[in-house]
């Protein structure tokens, strides 16, 4: 499983355009095969700009490649559509999900040891 985290600051004069584009992009993202979760969060600033976080969870890296349309995952914000200039800056990170509990023994097998 892959978690993709885009963080950025949307310019004050581009907030309206970004909101329109991000609503469409969020709907498209959620409908993509391989995407199990997608959410956009924002924090408004006094100057009218917005700090945004776009989080998506994917079944594997291939699904992310298919979504962004290639293997350049860093320069493809996707959430801004055809207008990446709406960002004053953005950063994209990808994380492989590590779930040690998925590989652990079932909790029923551990409980007796905890009781002693």
C-alpha positions in Angstrom: 0.0 0.0 0.0 1.2 3.5 -0.9 0.3 6.8 0.9 0.8 9.9 -1.2 0.9 13.2 0.6 0.9 16.5 -1.3 1.4 19.6 0.8 1.4 23.1 -0.6 0.4 26.7 -0.3 -2.2 28.0 -2.8 -1.8 31.6 -3.8 -4.5 34.0 -2.6 -5.5 35.0 -6.1 -5.8 31.4 -7.2 -7.9 30.0 -4.3 -11.1 30.1 -6.3 -9.6 28.3 -9.3 -7.9 25.8 -7.0 -11.1 24.9 -5.2 -12.9 24.2 -8.5 -10.1 22.1 -9.9 -9.5 20.2 -6.6 -13.2 19.3 -6.3 -13.0 17.7 -9.7 -9.6 16.1 -9.1 -10.8 14.7 -5.8 -13.8 13.1 -7.4 -11.6 11.6 -10.2 -9.1 10.4 -7.7 -11.7 8.6 -5.5 -13.1 6.8 -8.6 -9.7 5.5 -9.8 -9.0 1.8 -9.6 -6.4 1.2 -6.8 -7.4 4.3 -4.7 -8.9 3.3 -1.4 -8.9 6.8 0.2 -8.5 10.4 -0.8 -9.1 13.6 1.2 -8.2 17.3 0.9 -7.8 19.5 3.9 -7.0 23.2 4.0 -5.9 25.9 6.4 -6.9 29.5 5.5 -4.4 32.3 6.1 -4.9 36.0 6.8 -3.4 37.0 3.4 -6.1 34.9 1.6 -3.8 32.0 0.7 -4.5 28.5 1.8 -2.2 25.8 3.1 -3.4 22.4 1.7 -2.8 18.8 2.4 -4.0 16.2 -0.1 -3.8 12.6 1.1 -4.5 9.6 -1.0 -4.0 5.8 -0.3 -3.2 3.4 -3.1 -3.1 -0.3 -3.5 0.4 -0.2 -5.1 2.8 2.0 -6.9 1.5 0.9 -10.3 -1.9 2.4 -9.4 -0.2 5.7 -8.5 1.7 5.7 -11.8 -1.5 5.1 -13.7 -3.2 7.9 -11.9 -0.5 10.5 -12.5 0.1 9.3 -16.1 3.7 8.3 -15.8 6.6 7.6 -13.4 7.4 11.3 -12.6 5.6 11.4 -9.2 7.3 14.5 -7.9 6.3 17.0 -10.7 2.7 15.8 -11.1 0.6 17.5 -8.5 -2.6 16.2 -10.2 -4.9 17.9 -7.6 -4.3 21.3 -9.4 -5.3 19.9 -12.8 -3.8 21.9 -15.6 -2.8 24.8 -13.5 0.1 23.9 -11.1 0.9 27.7 -11.0 -1.9 28.0 -8.4 0.8 26.9 -5.9 3.3 29.3 -4.3 5.0 26.0 -3.5 4.2 22.3 -3.1 5.9 19.1 -1.9 4.9 15.6 -2.7 6.0 12.6 -0.6 5.2 8.9 -1.1 5.3 6.3 1.7 5.1 2.6 1.7 2.7 1.5 4.4 4.3 -0.7 7.0 1.9 -2.6 9.3 3.7 -4.7 11.9 0.4 -5.8 13.3 -0.6 -7.4 10.1 2.4 -9.7 10.4 2.0 -10.3 14.1 0.4 -13.3 15.7 -3.4 -13.1 16.2 -4.2 -11.3 19.4 -5.9 -14.4 20.9 -2.5 -16.1 20.8 -0.8 -13.2 22.6 -3.4 -12.7 25.4 -2.4 -15.7 27.5 1.2 -14.4 27.6 -0.1 -11.0 28.7 -2.1 -12.4 31.5 0.8 -14.2 33.2 
